[in-house]
Amino acid sequence: MDKAKKLFQNYVNAATDLAESVKRNIIEDGIIDDTTVNHLNDLMIATNALAKLNDEMLGFDTDDEENETDPGLN
């Protein structure tokens, strides 16, 4: 479970960084800057990594890059 712990810690760190960056943007000038957008991207990456681990633990096939099972939607 070291992998799960590491991925969860990455998720928490990314969420914290994003929250702090949004707060800074609100306090300074109310404009979302590139740093905040990068923190949002980091959170999305961390979220996807946790979701992939969850799928692996549940035995779902994670090799398929398509996000829908209906071929008409991909």
Summary of the structure (lengths in Angstrom):
residues: 74
radius of gyration: 16.0
end to end distance: 33.4
largest distance: 46.6
contacts: 159
relative contact order: 0.14
helix: 74%
strand: 0%
